[in-house]
Structure formats: structure tokens, C-alpha cells
Amino acid sequence: MKRILLITVFILSAVQAFSNSFIYLWGGEGISTHNNYNLGMSAGLTYDHALFYRMAFGASVFMQNYNLYYNKEEGGINGVTDRHKSNYAFLSPEFNFHLGKTGRVHVYLTGGVGFNIGCTDTLHKWAAPTALSPGYDSVIDKSANINKMVSRFAFGATEHFYISKHIGMSFTEDFAYLPSLLSTTTEPTDRVFNNNVRQIFRPAYISLRIGFYFKN
């Protein structure tokens, strides 16, 4: 009986040791694995609440910028480019697991939806004049084709560095996938562009984030 009580006390103490709630304020930058143009900034707020040993549930509210560029040019004679820049506000529930004896490393899975809060999408087409054609050079605003809502799934890891008992810094590596297309822009006269639309506007995204957290 004493052994059972000791085991019970040990388990309860271990559960208590990891039963922390965390509030994070963070920012970072990311790049697309395909057709990246520039770093995409992100910033947000995350809350995680431990429910039982090493496991926690929570949610993030954050902004993510996507900064993409597609270029298909044939010797400067003719071509098509697409310049895409969009911002989404995401709400994303999260499952979190604490690793190690001290629980300083958290790994997570998350998925949610994002709503467009600003965008530009510009399609540039040109062709040099020939004996049979005068050529053209046009820039078309395709911002209306950017989707108002997208879904996002991600996994990553967060490392914690304590400043005090309740406050510290966090570093996060996040890998995200978008099942939804950012834009439905197509170019009927360019088969190669159309064949690459899903790759262009459905990027896998790698982000590095730094933040501060409070835990109780």
C-alpha cells in the first residue's frame, strides 16, 4: 500500500511540475520553399495551458506575410511574371508536448484558418515586336484573385531560456503547409504558368521566431 501511495505522489508531483500555463508574445520571419521573393514577417500571441503530464493545449492569434515571385522569361523576348504579397490573420488551435526532464523544449502541432487583411498580386506579360505582331507589355492587377480565407497546418519546436521563475525568452522553428491556394490567378495564354499555379500559390513555409513568455 505504501508503495502505491509513493508512486501516486510521484506521478502527481510530476504532473504538477509540468502543469504550467504559458503566454507568448513573439515575432519572426520566414521564407517559402518555392518561388520566394523576400522574407515574410510574422507576429503573434500564443497561449498554452497544460492539462496533464507533459501535454498542453492552446491557440495562437498571429499575422503572417507571404512574399512570392514567379518568373518565366524566354531570352527577354517574351515572358510572364507574377508578384504576390499578402497578409493573413490566423487563428490556430495547438497541441503541445513538453520534452526533457525540465520541459524546456516544447514540440507542437497546430492547424487553423487565416483571413486576408491586405494583398497585392500583379501579373506582368510582355512580348517583343515581330514582323507579324507589334508586341505588347502589360501589367495587370490580379489582387481580386487572392483568396479571402486559407487554411494552414504546421509543426515545430520551441526552446525556452529562463530569465526568472516566471519570465523568459523563446526561440521557435516552425514549418507550415497551406492546403489552400493563396491566389487563383492564372494566365490562359501561358501553359507553363498555369501548370505551376499550385506550386506558386500553395507554398511550404519555414519560419524562425523569437519571443518573450510568461508562465505560472
C-alpha positions, 0 to 999 in steps of 0.5 A: 500500500505504501508503495502505491501511495509513493508512486501516486505522489510521484506521478502527481508531483510530476504532473504538477511540475509540468502543469504550467500555463504559458503566454507568448508574445513573439515575432519572426520571419520566414521564407517559402520553399518555392518561388520566394521573393523576400522574407515574410514577417510574422507576429503573434500571441500564443497561449498554452495551458497544460492539462496533464503530464507533459501535454498542453493545449492552446491557440495562437492569434498571429499575422503572417506575410507571404512574399512570392515571385514567379518568373518565366522569361524566354531570352527577354523576348517574351515572358510572364511574371507574377508578384504576390504579397499578402497578409493573413490573420490566423487563428490556430488551435495547438497541441503541445508536448513538453520534452526533457526532464525540465520541459524546456523544449516544447514540440507542437502541432497546430492547424487553423484558418487565416483571413486576408487583411491586405494583398497585392498580386500583379501579373506582368506579360510582355512580348517583343515586336515581330514582323507579324505582331507589334508586341505588347507589355502589360501589367495587370492587377490580379489582387481580386484573385487572392483568396479571402480565407486559407487554411494552414497546418504546421509543426515545430519546436520551441526552446525556452531560456529562463530569465526568472521563475516566471519570465523568459525568452523563446526561440521557435522553428516552425514549418507550415503547409497551406492546403489552400491556394493563396491566389487563383490567378492564372494566365490562359495564354501561358501553359507553363504558368498555369501548370505551376499555379499550385506550386506558386500559390500553395507554398511550404513555409519555414519560419524562425521566431523569437519571443518573450513568455510568461508562465505560472 
